[in-house]
Amino acid sequence: MFSVVISSCLGSVFAQNEGEEPAKTSLYLELGGAAGIWSFNYDRTLWDISKSFKLNGRAGLGLLSEFNGAGFPDVLIPVSGAMLYGKDKHRIELGGGITYFNWTMRDPESSSGFSRKPELLKHLILGYRFQKMDGGLMFRIIYSPIISNESNENFGHWMGVSIGKTIKRKTKSKPSI
């Protein structure tokens, strides 16, 4: 009896077919959001807590040029974590993180007339995400306020719209027992 139970459990574990694992990686372009004007982002499910809850991590890169003659664009690197709640392809996204912001400012004491200043900005995420479990189109719309300690306005209201693709990694078929 014990061997029958063990065999059936192992059989269900090893009988996974190709493509049964949900897609976990997304690549998307975000307009607005944590990196200001635009950013290209990599997003990954780090932990499937349950069917309704997932923990995602994200990193991105945005460049901004004000055409002020400095020659180098401002660099924005958002890094954040978010909890996704919902079933199937519709989810609520709640999270937060930091954005590394390295920007150019006028500096009369510099030989070029410009200098760079790094700053860490905090951001929050509250939004809706459309993402199919088996990969394909990914869309999100978020409210993402930016919190700065160094500027006169410590709280900036930002919205973001993202569109991209969720990539499904193909798993190899395992022999059933």
GROMACS elastic network, one bead per residue, 0.5 to 0.9 nm:
[ bonds ]
;  ai    aj funct       b0    kb
    1     4     6  0.51983   500
    1     5     6  0.64645   500
    1     6     6  0.88063   500
    2     5     6  0.52819   500
    2     6     6  0.62770   500
    2     7     6  0.86037   500
    3     6     6  0.50785   500
    3     7     6  0.59540   500
    3     8     6  0.85488   500
    4     7     6  0.51096   500
    4     8     6  0.61813   500
    4     9     6  0.86570   500
    5     8     6  0.52744   500
    5     9     6  0.62553   500
    5    10     6  0.86636   500
    6     9     6  0.51759   500
    6    10     6  0.61016   500
    6    11     6  0.83878   500
    7    10     6  0.51849   500
    7    11     6  0.58769   500
    7    12     6  0.86116   500
    7   177     6  0.73651   500
    8    12     6  0.62723   500
    8    13     6  0.87095   500
    8   177     6  0.84600   500
    9    12     6  0.53124   500
    9    13     6  0.63822   500
    9    14     6  0.87880   500
   10    13     6  0.50166   500
   10    14     6  0.60709   500
   10    15     6  0.83016   500
   10   176     6  0.82865   500
   10   177     6  0.70964   500
   11    14     6  0.52487   500
   11    15     6  0.57380   500
   11    16     6  0.89592   500
   11   175     6  0.88170   500
   11   176     6  0.55355   500
   11   177     6  0.50517   500
   12    15     6  0.51950   500
   12    16     6  0.71344   500
   12   176     6  0.77098   500
   12   177     6  0.85755   500
   13    16     6  0.64706   500
   13   176     6  0.82557   500
   14    17     6  0.86734   500
   14   173     6  0.85126   500
   14   174     6  0.56346   500
   14   175     6  0.61655   500
   14   176     6  0.51767   500
   14   177     6  0.69628   500
   15   173     6  0.77415   500
   15   174     6  0.61798   500
   15   175     6  0.62905   500
   15   177     6  0.75879   500
   16    19     6  0.84931   500
   16    20     6  0.67236   500
   16    21     6  0.86606   500
   16   171     6  0.89129   500
   16   172     6  0.88017   500
   16   173     6  0.65330   500
   16   174     6  0.64373   500
   16   175     6  0.83879   500
   16   176     6  0.80337   500
   17    20     6  0.59956   500
   17    21     6  0.88693   500
   17   171     6  0.78154   500
   17   172     6  0.75534   500
   17   173     6  0.51939   500
   17   174     6  0.71011   500
   18    21     6  0.80403   500
   18   170     6  0.62354   500
   18   171     6  0.51552   500
   18   172     6  0.56222   500
   18   173     6  0.51451   500
   18   174     6  0.83658   500
   19    22     6  0.76013   500
   19    23     6  0.87794   500
   19   134     6  0.78992   500
   19   168     6  0.76577   500
   19   169     6  0.74471   500
   19   170     6  0.54019   500
   19   171     6  0.58860   500
   19   172     6  0.82508   500
   19   173     6  0.87294   500
   20   134     6  0.82445   500
   20   170     6  0.85653   500
   20   171     6  0.78501   500
   21    24     6  0.87096   500
   21   133     6  0.87379   500
   21   134     6  0.80209   500
   21   168     6  0.83179   500
   21   169     6  0.81179   500
   21   170     6  0.81967   500
   21   171     6  0.74765   500
   22   132     6  0.87684   500
   22   133     6  0.52180   500
   22   134     6  0.55437   500
   22   135     6  0.76607   500
   22   168     6  0.71466   500
   22   169     6  0.84829   500
   23    26     6  0.83036   500
   23    45     6  0.85044   500
   23   132     6  0.80135   500
   23   133     6  0.57212   500
   23   134     6  0.54254   500
   23   135     6  0.53533   500
   23   136     6  0.89148   500
   23   166     6  0.65760   500
   23   167     6  0.59976   500
   23   169     6  0.65586   500
   24    43     6  0.81344   500
   24    44     6  0.54724   500
   24    46     6  0.80425   500
   24    56     6  0.88414   500
   24   133     6  0.82665   500
   24   135     6  0.82279   500
   24   166     6  0.72102   500
   24   167     6  0.70876   500
   24   168     6  0.69835   500
   24   169     6  0.80338   500
   25    42     6  0.73767   500
   25    43     6  0.57645   500
   25    45     6  0.66218   500
   25   135     6  0.86046   500
   25   165     6  0.85210   500
   25   166     6  0.56689   500
   25   167     6  0.54657   500
   25   168     6  0.72325   500
   25   169     6  0.83426   500
   26    41     6  0.80520   500
   26    42     6  0.59415   500
   26    43     6  0.50183   500
   26    44     6  0.63347   500
   26    45     6  0.88418   500
   26   135     6  0.85034   500
   26   138     6  0.75001   500
   26   164     6  0.70309   500
   26   165     6  0.55699   500
   26   167     6  0.58425   500
   26   168     6  0.89287   500
   27    40     6  0.75036   500
   27    41     6  0.56925   500
   27    43     6  0.63448   500
   27    44     6  0.89332   500
   27   138     6  0.85947   500
   27   163     6  0.85321   500
   27   164     6  0.56091   500
   27   165     6  0.55696   500
   27   166     6  0.64878   500
   27   167     6  0.77993   500
   28    39     6  0.84236   500
   28    40     6  0.59184   500
   28    41     6  0.53273   500
   28    42     6  0.68233   500
   28    43     6  0.81012   500
   28   138     6  0.77138   500
   28   139     6  0.84237   500
   28   162     6  0.62950   500
   28   163     6  0.53888   500
   28   165     6  0.62864   500
   28   166     6  0.84224   500
   29    38     6  0.72251   500
   29    39     6  0.58786   500
   29    41     6  0.62527   500
   29   161     6  0.83468   500
   29   162     6  0.55062   500
   29   163     6  0.56520   500
   29   164     6  0.61156   500
   30    33     6  0.67808   500
   30    34     6  0.88575   500
   30    35     6  0.84107   500
   30    37     6  0.83283   500
   30    38     6  0.54743   500
   30    39     6  0.52743   500
   30    40     6  0.63223   500
   30    41     6  0.73331   500
   30   140     6  0.87281   500
   30   160     6  0.64382   500
   30   161     6  0.55784   500
   30   163     6  0.66738   500
   30   164     6  0.85977   500
   31    35     6  0.84865   500
   31    36     6  0.77246   500
   31    37     6  0.58144   500
   31    39     6  0.67203   500
   31   159     6  0.84067   500
   31   160     6  0.55295   500
   31   161     6  0.53344   500
   31   162     6  0.62535   500
   31   163     6  0.88444   500
   32    35     6  0.66799   500
   32    36     6  0.50023   500
   32    38     6  0.54584   500
   32    39     6  0.79569   500
   32   144     6  0.86584   500
   32   158     6  0.66568   500
   32   159     6  0.57803   500
   32   161     6  0.66136   500
   32   162     6  0.85911   500
   33    36     6  0.56763   500
   33    37     6  0.73876   500
   33    38     6  0.74882   500
   33    39     6  0.83808   500
   33   123     6  0.87948   500
   33   125     6  0.85399   500
   33   142     6  0.72212   500
   33   143     6  0.73173   500
   33   144     6  0.55509   500
   33   145     6  0.79988   500
   33   146     6  0.85977   500
   33   158     6  0.58289   500
   33   159     6  0.53583   500
   33   161     6  0.72621   500
   33   162     6  0.87151   500
   34    37     6  0.86591   500
   34    38     6  0.86636   500
   34    39     6  0.84554   500
   34    76     6  0.86706   500
   34    77     6  0.86531   500
   34    78     6  0.60946   500
   34    79     6  0.87624   500
   34    97     6  0.86836   500
   34    98     6  0.81939   500
   34    99     6  0.67088   500
   34   121     6  0.88105   500
   34   122     6  0.84968   500
   34   123     6  0.62006   500
   34   124     6  0.80887   500
   34   125     6  0.84056   500
   34   144     6  0.62255   500
   34   145     6  0.77009   500
   34   146     6  0.68407   500
   34   158     6  0.76340   500
   34   159     6  0.85531   500
   34   160     6  0.77515   500
   35    38     6  0.61386   500
   35    39     6  0.60084   500
   35    60     6  0.80260   500
   35    61     6  0.75761   500
   35    62     6  0.59736   500
   35    63     6  0.85499   500
   35    75     6  0.88743   500
   35    76     6  0.55792   500
   35    77     6  0.67186   500
   35    78     6  0.59601   500
   35    99     6  0.67876   500
   35   100     6  0.87877   500
   35   101     6  0.82981   500
   36    39     6  0.78974   500
   36    62     6  0.79140   500
   36    64     6  0.86240   500
   36    76     6  0.79485   500
   36   146     6  0.89556   500
   36   158     6  0.77041   500
   36   160     6  0.86906   500
   37    62     6  0.77327   500
   37    63     6  0.84257   500
   37    64     6  0.74232   500
   37   160     6  0.89470   500
   38    61     6  0.84282   500
   38    62     6  0.57200   500
   38    63     6  0.75262   500
   38    64     6  0.82263   500
   38   160     6  0.87960   500
   39    60     6  0.60777   500
   39    61     6  0.51715   500
   39    63     6  0.73115   500
   39    76     6  0.80054   500
   39    77     6  0.82606   500
   39    78     6  0.84568   500
   40    59     6  0.86123   500
   40    60     6  0.53973   500
   40    61     6  0.54361   500
   40    62     6  0.64450   500
   41    58     6  0.68294   500
   41    59     6  0.57059   500
   41    61     6  0.65362   500
   41    62     6  0.88034   500
   41    78     6  0.85437   500
   42    57     6  0.84265   500
   42    58     6  0.56267   500
   42    59     6  0.55063   500
   42    60     6  0.61115   500
   43    56     6  0.68032   500
   43    57     6  0.57474   500
   43    59     6  0.66560   500
   43    60     6  0.85049   500
   43   166     6  0.89096   500
   44    55     6  0.86455   500
   44    56     6  0.54875   500
   44    57     6  0.54780   500
   44    58     6  0.64187   500
   45    48     6  0.70927   500
   45    54     6  0.67193   500
   45    55     6  0.59108   500
   45    57     6  0.64843   500
   45    58     6  0.89097   500
   46    54     6  0.76325   500
   46    55     6  0.56367   500
   46    56     6  0.52715   500
   46    57     6  0.64504   500
   47    50     6  0.88043   500
   47    53     6  0.87208   500
   47    54     6  0.57997   500
   47    55     6  0.51071   500
   47    56     6  0.70475   500
   48    51     6  0.72300   500
   48    52     6  0.85942   500
   48    53     6  0.65460   500
   48    55     6  0.65411   500
   48    56     6  0.88785   500
   49    52     6  0.77634   500
   49    53     6  0.53754   500
   49    54     6  0.54362   500
   49    55     6  0.72114   500
   50    53     6  0.51180   500
   50    54     6  0.68490   500
   51    54     6  0.77590   500
   51    85     6  0.88701   500
   51    86     6  0.80085   500
   51    87     6  0.67286   500
   51    88     6  0.86062   500
   52    84     6  0.77328   500
   52    85     6  0.53882   500
   52    87     6  0.53140   500
   52    88     6  0.84339   500
   52    91     6  0.86176   500
   53    83     6  0.68296   500
   53    84     6  0.55902   500
   53    86     6  0.67634   500
   53    87     6  0.83786   500
   54    82     6  0.82593   500
   54    83     6  0.57362   500
   54    84     6  0.50521   500
   54    85     6  0.67587   500
   54    86     6  0.89175   500
   55    81     6  0.71519   500
   55    82     6  0.58378   500
   55    84     6  0.62794   500
   56    80     6  0.84069   500
   56    81     6  0.56218   500
   56    82     6  0.52384   500
   56    83     6  0.63333   500
   56    84     6  0.73358   500
   57    79     6  0.76413   500
   57    80     6  0.58705   500
   57    82     6  0.64760   500
   58    78     6  0.77869   500
   58    79     6  0.56288   500
   58    80     6  0.53152   500
   58    81     6  0.62569   500
   58    82     6  0.82652   500
   59    77     6  0.70302   500
   59    78     6  0.56527   500
   59    80     6  0.66567   500
   60    76     6  0.80614   500
   60    77     6  0.54597   500
   60    78     6  0.52862   500
   60    79     6  0.66313   500
   61    75     6  0.73933   500
   61    76     6  0.58793   500
   61    78     6  0.67782   500
   62    74     6  0.82481   500
   62    75     6  0.59994   500
   62    77     6  0.63145   500
   62    78     6  0.82173   500
   63    73     6  0.59215   500
   63    74     6  0.55707   500
   63    76     6  0.61610   500
   63    77     6  0.88108   500
   64    73     6  0.52575   500
   64    75     6  0.65651   500
   64    76     6  0.79590   500
   64   103     6  0.86726   500
   65    68     6  0.77381   500
   65    70     6  0.89624   500
   65    71     6  0.85010   500
   65    72     6  0.72451   500
   65    74     6  0.59909   500
   65    75     6  0.89453   500
   66    69     6  0.82851   500
   66    70     6  0.87994   500
   66    73     6  0.74721   500
   66    74     6  0.81913   500
   66   104     6  0.89973   500
   67    70     6  0.73722   500
   67    71     6  0.77637   500
   67    72     6  0.89877   500
   67    73     6  0.83481   500
   68    71     6  0.78225   500
   68   104     6  0.88204   500
   68   106     6  0.88458   500
   69    72     6  0.83870   500
   69   114     6  0.87375   500
   70    73     6  0.79321   500
   70   104     6  0.70389   500
   70   105     6  0.83866   500
   70   106     6  0.84674   500
   70   112     6  0.78111   500
   70   113     6  0.79884   500
   70   114     6  0.62235   500
   70   115     6  0.84195   500
   72    75     6  0.89212   500
   72   103     6  0.89286   500
   72   104     6  0.77043   500
   73   102     6  0.89271   500
   73   103     6  0.74706   500
   73   104     6  0.75564   500
   74   101     6  0.73351   500
   74   102     6  0.57124   500
   74   104     6  0.62180   500
   74   116     6  0.86438   500
   75   100     6  0.77760   500
   75   101     6  0.57874   500
   75   102     6  0.51504   500
   75   103     6  0.64481   500
   76    99     6  0.64027   500
   76   100     6  0.55659   500
   76   102     6  0.65215   500
   76   103     6  0.83702   500
   77    98     6  0.82894   500
   77    99     6  0.52982   500
   77   100     6  0.50017   500
   77   101     6  0.66296   500
   77   102     6  0.88513   500
   78    97     6  0.73268   500
   78    98     6  0.58907   500
   78   100     6  0.63344   500
   78   101     6  0.85344   500
   78   121     6  0.88883   500
   78   123     6  0.87125   500
   79    96     6  0.85418   500
   79    97     6  0.57032   500
   79    98     6  0.55839   500
   79    99     6  0.61014   500
   79   100     6  0.81994   500
   80    95     6  0.71751   500
   80    96     6  0.54701   500
   80    98     6  0.63500   500
   80    99     6  0.82812   500
   80   123     6  0.83215   500
   80   124     6  0.86788   500
   80   125     6  0.88066   500
   81    94     6  0.85229   500
   81    95     6  0.56098   500
   81    96     6  0.58607   500
   81    97     6  0.62594   500
   81   125     6  0.89929   500
   82    93     6  0.62553   500
   82    94     6  0.53153   500
   82    96     6  0.64830   500
   82    97     6  0.86319   500
   82   125     6  0.74970   500
   83    92     6  0.81177   500
   83    93     6  0.58060   500
   83    94     6  0.53002   500
   83    95     6  0.60242   500
   84    91     6  0.59318   500
   84    92     6  0.56090   500
   84    94     6  0.66139   500
   84    95     6  0.86757   500
   84   129     6  0.83017   500
   85    90     6  0.85024   500
   85    91     6  0.52258   500
   85    92     6  0.51452   500
   85    93     6  0.65877   500
   85    94     6  0.83309   500
   86    89     6  0.78117   500
   86    90     6  0.60750   500
   86    92     6  0.63545   500
   87    90     6  0.62827   500
   87    91     6  0.66664   500
   88    91     6  0.78794   500
   88   131     6  0.81487   500
   88   132     6  0.69305   500
   88   133     6  0.66592   500
   89   129     6  0.78835   500
   89   130     6  0.54214   500
   89   133     6  0.63803   500
   90   128     6  0.74465   500
   90   129     6  0.60528   500
   90   131     6  0.66406   500
   90   132     6  0.81301   500
   91   127     6  0.85451   500
   91   128     6  0.58963   500
   91   129     6  0.51480   500
   91   130     6  0.64510   500
   91   131     6  0.78208   500
   92   126     6  0.75970   500
   92   127     6  0.58454   500
   92   129     6  0.61706   500
   92   130     6  0.89646   500
   93   125     6  0.69650   500
   93   126     6  0.56482   500
   93   127     6  0.50287   500
   93   128     6  0.57920   500
   93   129     6  0.65834   500
   93   140     6  0.88900   500
   93   142     6  0.81142   500
   94   124     6  0.78132   500
   94   125     6  0.53578   500
   94   127     6  0.67301   500
   94   128     6  0.89544   500
   95   123     6  0.86308   500
   95   124     6  0.58434   500
   95   126     6  0.67756   500
   96   122     6  0.75246   500
   96   123     6  0.54736   500
   96   125     6  0.53865   500
   96   126     6  0.86546   500
   96   144     6  0.84863   500
   97   121     6  0.85291   500
   97   122     6  0.58593   500
   97   123     6  0.54501   500
   97   124     6  0.65366   500
   97   125     6  0.83638   500
   98   120     6  0.64757   500
   98   121     6  0.54921   500
   98   123     6  0.58599   500
   98   124     6  0.86827   500
   99   119     6  0.82608   500
   99   120     6  0.57390   500
   99   121     6  0.50174   500
   99   122     6  0.61945   500
   99   123     6  0.72314   500
   99   146     6  0.88698   500
  100   118     6  0.72243   500
  100   119     6  0.60593   500
  100   121     6  0.64512   500
  100   122     6  0.88992   500
  101   117     6  0.81345   500
  101   118     6  0.56849   500
  101   119     6  0.50936   500
  101   120     6  0.60614   500
  101   121     6  0.71081   500
  102   116     6  0.65686   500
  102   117     6  0.55605   500
  102   119     6  0.62091   500
  102   120     6  0.86523   500
  103   115     6  0.84119   500
  103   116     6  0.54635   500
  103   117     6  0.54028   500
  103   118     6  0.64175   500
  103   119     6  0.81417   500
  104   114     6  0.65356   500
  104   115     6  0.57527   500
  104   117     6  0.63607   500
  104   118     6  0.89671   500
  105   113     6  0.86392   500
  105   114     6  0.55681   500
  105   115     6  0.55850   500
  105   116     6  0.61243   500
  105   117     6  0.72072   500
  106   110     6  0.86042   500
  106   113     6  0.58616   500
  106   115     6  0.63764   500
  106   116     6  0.86912   500
  107   110     6  0.55521   500
  107   111     6  0.85948   500
  107   112     6  0.81190   500
  107   115     6  0.57405   500
  107   116     6  0.89756   500
  108   111     6  0.76941   500
  108   112     6  0.82682   500
  108   113     6  0.50833   500
  108   114     6  0.71428   500
  109   112     6  0.86319   500
  109   113     6  0.68282   500
  109   114     6  0.83734   500
  110   114     6  0.60685   500
  110   115     6  0.67441   500
  111   114     6  0.77476   500
  112   115     6  0.78969   500
  119   148     6  0.84799   500
  119   149     6  0.89997   500
  119   150     6  0.79548   500
  120   148     6  0.74615   500
  120   149     6  0.84551   500
  121   146     6  0.65775   500
  121   147     6  0.58018   500
  121   148     6  0.51001   500
  121   149     6  0.75955   500
  121   150     6  0.89664   500
  122   145     6  0.84030   500
  122   146     6  0.58011   500
  122   148     6  0.64608   500
  122   149     6  0.88691   500
  123   144     6  0.61879   500
  123   145     6  0.56296   500
  123   147     6  0.58908   500
  123   148     6  0.87783   500
  124   143     6  0.78595   500
  124   144     6  0.51614   500
  124   145     6  0.56965   500
  124   146     6  0.69597   500
  124   147     6  0.83775   500
  125   142     6  0.64229   500
  125   143     6  0.59970   500
  125   145     6  0.74262   500
  126   141     6  0.86530   500
  126   142     6  0.54943   500
  126   143     6  0.52645   500
  126   144     6  0.65102   500
  127   140     6  0.70925   500
  127   141     6  0.56288   500
  127   143     6  0.59986   500
  127   144     6  0.83516   500
  127   160     6  0.89841   500
  128   139     6  0.84133   500
  128   140     6  0.55658   500
  128   141     6  0.55226   500
  128   142     6  0.63587   500
  129   138     6  0.74597   500
  129   139     6  0.58439   500
  129   141     6  0.66843   500
  129   142     6  0.83863   500
  130   137     6  0.80433   500
  130   138     6  0.56812   500
  130   139     6  0.50813   500
  130   140     6  0.60668   500
  131   134     6  0.86857   500
  131   135     6  0.73744   500
  131   136     6  0.76439   500
  131   137     6  0.66146   500
  131   139     6  0.66046   500
  131   140     6  0.83463   500
  131   165     6  0.86179   500
  131   166     6  0.72008   500
  132   135     6  0.53788   500
  132   136     6  0.64765   500
  132   137     6  0.71151   500
  132   138     6  0.71532   500
  132   166     6  0.76536   500
  133   136     6  0.85339   500
  133   166     6  0.85697   500
  133   168     6  0.87153   500
  134   166     6  0.81504   500
  134   167     6  0.82595   500
  134   168     6  0.63528   500
  135   138     6  0.80867   500
  135   165     6  0.71903   500
  135   167     6  0.52601   500
  135   168     6  0.51350   500
  135   169     6  0.88823   500
  136   164     6  0.83276   500
  136   165     6  0.52843   500
  136   166     6  0.50719   500
  136   167     6  0.65808   500
  136   168     6  0.79058   500
  137   163     6  0.75325   500
  137   164     6  0.60702   500
  137   166     6  0.62364   500
  138   162     6  0.79353   500
  138   163     6  0.57758   500
  138   164     6  0.51148   500
  138   165     6  0.51524   500
  138   166     6  0.59419   500
  139   161     6  0.76351   500
  139   162     6  0.55510   500
  139   164     6  0.64933   500
  139   165     6  0.83001   500
  140   160     6  0.79979   500
  140   161     6  0.58171   500
  140   162     6  0.50547   500
  140   163     6  0.66563   500
  141   159     6  0.75438   500
  141   160     6  0.56990   500
  141   162     6  0.63516   500
  142   158     6  0.85246   500
  142   159     6  0.56741   500
  142   160     6  0.50949   500
  142   161     6  0.64885   500
  142   162     6  0.84855   500
  143   157     6  0.76926   500
  143   158     6  0.60669   500
  143   160     6  0.63561   500
  144   156     6  0.87588   500
  144   157     6  0.67849   500
  144   158     6  0.51053   500
  144   159     6  0.55777   500
  144   160     6  0.69138   500
  145   155     6  0.67598   500
  145   156     6  0.54992   500
  145   158     6  0.51247   500
  145   159     6  0.76206   500
  146   154     6  0.79802   500
  146   155     6  0.57858   500
  146   156     6  0.50222   500
  146   157     6  0.64948   500
  146   158     6  0.68943   500
  147   153     6  0.86129   500
  147   154     6  0.54857   500
  147   156     6  0.64759   500
  147   157     6  0.89997   500
  148   151     6  0.60991   500
  148   152     6  0.86506   500
  148   153     6  0.75308   500
  148   155     6  0.64790   500
  148   156     6  0.82293   500
  149   152     6  0.83649   500
  149   153     6  0.86240   500
  149   154     6  0.59068   500
  149   155     6  0.89156   500
  150   153     6  0.84674   500
  150   154     6  0.73517   500
  151   154     6  0.58928   500
  153   156     6  0.69881   500
  171   174     6  0.88278   500
